[in-house]
């Protein structure tokens, strides 16, 4: 069985099946006509040989009986029998191929339908998610995740980030003074610095992320109590750090063996404590709020659904191409079956015409071998009579 590839322009839309030229057309021809140009050359050479050897002369041409014509007629009848046998084999094979292709077409159609349904579901989910969040817990992603633009992010979070930076700048001298009060104790200094960083920034930020996840997805009573417990522990740590800072600020400093006044000289312990608590709590709340707003879990859902949609769009396009390819191939087999009678009739005409051309070529070779004008005249009469009879 031979397959002939045809070029095609794939310009269909995803999810749409259009009628296209088959990429692979069915060709189940088992019978092929003789190579007429080669055969005519052989017959012409045979006619020259017979004329040169005396097997045929002008007198034979006058009788109108050419022995070679009987041999050619036998060949034609044998070729007709071969044509009938091969045509029947072609028909049976094409029918079997058509039934097999219908099964493959049904499978590719089912695969394409499933892929298209999955793509439509994913696209619907993406469309639902591509609505910016208006309030926490509405199940929608942030505008930056939808548009990919960072300007809304900067415009929304820049004030809080600037305020946090300002508070950190205020905290740095206080933290420095507190660390300085520990003297040469490197371990205690590192412990205080790390603890302050965790309590003021890292822990509130992570707490804000967890709180936003609870706002979006909810949680059990155990989870809510856990959030409350963490907040209370967090507040206790803030109070402890504030007490340590207060003691460090109100304690007199000793520089080069000489005692000087405390850093917070002129300010009472209560105002100092209130100021330190306000700074720590404000810094932690801003860090927590930034974490809550910056890490919307629905942003990740949107990215995942977009990636899923893109992957399913690729799979759907491949399934669509396979379905159209199978549909086009099935159509080409159907067209092949419909053209059985026309194809056989055309082969018969070409077969008769081909053997007539062989007879004519043989006579031409005979005339060339005899080199007799009278022989050419009789040969022409024979050709005319054969054409009239056919």
ZIURSUL-V904179 format. One record per residue. NEAR is the number of other ideal C-beta (glycine too) atoms within 12 Angstrom. Layout:
# ZIURSUL-V904179
near->NEAR
near->NEAR
This chain:
# ZIURSUL-V904179
near->18
near->14
near->17
near->18
near->17
near->18
near->12
near->19
near->10
near->19
near->11
near->21
near->14
near->27
near->24
near->18
near->25
near->19
near->12
near->27
near->23
near->28
near->24
near->26
near->28
near->35
near->25
near->31
near->27
near->22
near->27
near->17
near->27
near->26
near->12
near->23
near->15
near->16
near->27
near->27
near->19
near->21
near->35
near->28
near->21
near->31
near->36
near->25
near->20
near->28
near->32
near->18
near->14
near->14
near->20
near->34
near->24
near->23
near->15
near->25
near->35
near->18
near->14
near->19
near->15
near->37
near->21
near->32
near->30
near->14
near->19
near->33
near->20
near->15
near->23
near->29
near->17
near->17
near->28
near->23
near->16
near->21
near->31
near->20
near->17
near->24
near->29
near->18
near->20
near->31
near->27
near->18
near->25
near->31
near->21
near->19
near->27
near->26
near->18
near->19
near->31
near->21
near->16
near->22
near->29
near->18
near->18
near->28
near->25
near->18
near->23
near->31
near->20
near->20
near->29
near->28
near->19
near->25
near->30
near->20
near->19
near->28
near->24
near->17
near->24
near->27
near->17
near->20
near->31
near->26
near->20
near->24
near->30
near->12
near->14
near->24
near->19
near->17
near->23
near->25
near->33
near->37
near->27
near->26
near->31
near->27
near->17
near->17
near->15
near->16
near->13
near->19
near->24
near->16
near->14
near->22
near->27
near->16
near->16
near->27
near->22
near->15
near->21
near->30
near->20
near->17
near->29
near->25
near->16
near->21
near->34
near->20
near->17
near->33
near->33
near->21
near->26
near->36
near->28
near->24
near->29
near->24
near->16
near->10
near->14
near->12
near->12
near->19
near->21
near->14
near->19
near->29
near->24
near->19
near->25
near->35
near->23
near->22
near->37
near->39
near->28
near->22
near->30
near->35
near->30
near->25
near->36
near->34
near->28
near->27
near->36
near->34
near->26
near->27
near->26
near->27
near->19
near->17
near->18
near->11
near->11
near->11
near->18
near->17
near->14
near->18
near->28
near->18
near->15
near->23
near->25
near->15
near->17
near->32
near->24
near->17
near->26
near->34
near->22
near->22
near->37
near->34
near->21
near->30
near->39
near->32
near->23
near->31
near->35
near->27
near->25
near->17
near->23
near->14
near->13
near->7
near->7
near->9
near->11
near->13
near->16
near->22
near->26
near->28
near->15
near->12
near->18
near->15
near->21
near->14
near->16
near->29
near->26
near->17
near->24
near->39
near->26
near->20
near->35
near->41
near->26
near->25
near->39
near->39
near->30
near->32
near->39
near->36
near->28
near->33
near->29
near->32
near->30
near->27
near->29
near->37
near->30
near->33
near->32
near->21
near->27
near->33
near->23
near->20
near->29
near->25
near->16
near->23
near->28
near->19
near->18
near->30
near->25
near->19
near->25
near->33
near->24
near->22
near->30
near->33
near->27
near->25
near->33
near->34
near->32
near->33
near->31
near->32
near->34
near->31
near->26
near->32
near->36
near->24
near->22
near->31
near->26
near->16
near->24
near->26
near->14
near->15
near->27
near->23
near->15
near->19
near->29
near->22
near->17
near->22
near->32
near->27
near->22
near->29
near->34
near->30
near->30
near->37
near->38
near->32
near->31
near->42
near->42
near->28
near->32
near->42
near->32
near->24
near->29
near->30
near->16
near->21
near->13
near->17
near->29
near->22
near->18
near->28
near->36
near->20
near->20
near->33
near->28
near->16
near->20
near->26
near->16
near->10
near->13
near->16
